[in-house]
Amino acid sequence: MAHLKAIFLAAGVAALTGGCMSTGTSSSQNAAAGGTDSSFLNIFKYGGLTKPESMKEEDEDIECPSVQILDGTAALRAESGAGVRHQFSVVQTARECRAEGNNIVIKMGVEGRALLGPSGSPGTFTVPVRFVAKRGETVVASKLQRQSVTIPAGETQQSFITIEEGMTIPKAGAAELELFVGLDASGGATEKPVRKKR
């Protein structure tokens, strides 16, 4: 885990055939509690809030490991001298694997929440979400997405969904495959204040 945590940190500085899908909530004490949200699952699997009527179920014949949240990356907090400005947290995850020739294509998704702190103000925030595939001690894929989320005036929180579609890795060694997500503190989280109407 220490090796993988180093990958999370270094990445920001130096720079899921027939599917098996599942979801989970974050087990970290820092992550917001939440049950399985069908709207998140539908957006993750079908690209919309409802399942298309013409869509057929795929055969579940590919082993797809569950998504783990790396210790210390389930929440990301921004503070100032006066206190907490805002916090991002992972609420639940999903993954799906399918075979393409000699490769496995992995899709992972994260539903999270942005929450204003006592010293925060409404605005548009950029949440750095890291997706990692690891085989044994080797990181075979690592991708960072910067998700935009807006907390409007008069609100204190907002949900966001981030999906990584394009991780392709060889089938060889699939039994050792592990999947991870987390909020990458080195990924450049930013915020833009909401401009007040005159």
N, C-alpha and C positions, 0 to 999 in steps of 0.2 A: 504493500500500500504506500509505503514511503516513496518508492520509485515512481508510482503513478502520480502521487501528489506533486512530485517534482515536475512531471510532465505538464500538469495543469498550470503550474506557476511559470515554467519556462516558456510555454507556448505563447503567452501573452507578451512576454518581454522580447523574445526573438521574433517575434513576428507581430430490417427486420425484413424456391418453388412453392408453391402452396405455403401459405403463411401460417406461422404459429404466433399468436399475438396475446399479450396479457398486459395488465396494468398494475400499478401499485401506488400506495401512498408513501410519502417519506416517513421513515422511522426516526429521523433525527429530532431531538428535542427542539432544535431551532426552526424546524419547518412547520408551516401552518398545517393544522389538522384538517383533513377533508376526506370524504368518502369518494367512491368511484363516481365520476361525473359522466353521464352518457353523452352529453354534448361534446365534451373533450374527446371521448372515444370515437364519436362519429366524425368529427373534424379530422382526427388523426387518421382513421382508416378510410373514410370515403371522401374527405375534402369538403364536407358540408355538414349541416346539422342533422340531416336525415340520410338513411341508406337508400341509394337508387334502387327502384323496383326491379330493374333489369339486371342488377348485379348478382352474380352467382357466388356462393361460398366456395372458397378454395379448399383443397385437401390439406389437412394439417399433417404434413410428413417431414417437416424440417424442425430439428431441435433448435429452439431459440432461447438462450439464457435470459434470466430476468435482469432488469436494469438495477444497478446498485448506485447509491449516492455516496460519493467519496466523503469520508469524514471531514467535517469543517467546511463543506461547500454547499450545504442545504440552504444556507441563508447568507445574504450579503448585506451589510449595513454601512450606511454612510453617516458619519458623525461630524459635528462642528463643535466649536467651543461651547456653544449653548446647549448641546445635546444631540439627539438623533434627528437627522433630516428625513431619511427614508430607509426602508428595508425591503429587499426582495427575498422571496422564499419559494422553495419547490413544494408544490402541493401533491402532485401525482405524476407518474410516468407511464409510458407505453412503449412497446417495441414490437416489431414484426420482421420476420426473416423469410426470404424466398431464395430458391436456387435459380441461378442462371448459368448453365453450362458447368464449368468447374469452379464457379464462384458462388459466394453467398452475398446477397444484397441486403443490407441492414437498414431499417428505418427506425428511428427513435423519436419520441416526442416528450415534451415537458409542459405541464400546466403549472404556472406559478402565480404569485400574487405580489403586487407592489403595494406597500403600505407607507403612508406618511407618518413621520414622527412628530414630536412636539415642536421641533425647530424647522420642520419642513413646510413647503408650500406647493400648491398644485403645479403641474408642468408635464412635460414629455421627458421620459427617462429611457435610457438605453441599457438593457440588461444583457450582460455577457454570459451566454450559456455554452458550456463545453460538453461535447459528445466524444466518448473514447471507446474504442474496441481494443481489447488486450488479449493476447494468447500467451498463457504462461506469464513470464516476466517481460514479454515484449509487447510494446504498444504498436499495433498494426494500423491503426487509424485514429486520428485526433482532429476534430473540426470545431471551430468556434463560430457561433452565430451571435450577432448583436441584435437583440429583439427590442423593438420600440414599443413603449406602453405609455399611455397618457392618463394621468389622474386629473379630471376636470375640476374647475372651481366648484366648491361646495361639496366635494367628495374627498374621502380620506384613503380609498384603496381602489385597486383595479386588477383584474385577472389578465394574464397573458398566456399565449400558447406558442411554443417554438417547436418546429419539426425539422429534423435532419433526414433528408431522403436518400442521400447518395453515398453511403459507405459500402464499398465493394471490396471483399477480401476473398482469398482462395479458400476452398472447402477444406483443404488439408489442415489438420489440427483443430477442426471445429469443436471437438469434445472439450478442448481447453479454453474455448472462447468465453470472455467475460465482457460485459457492457457496463459502462459507467456514464453518469451525467453529473453536472455540478455547476454552480455559479462561480465563474472564474474571476477572482479578485484582480488578476492582472490583465483582464480583457478590456479594460477601458470603459467602465460604466460612466455614463454622462447624464446630464439633465439639462433641460431647457425650461425656463419658467413660462407659465401661461400668462400671456399679455392681457391685462385688464382692458375691457372695452371702455372707450371714452364716451 
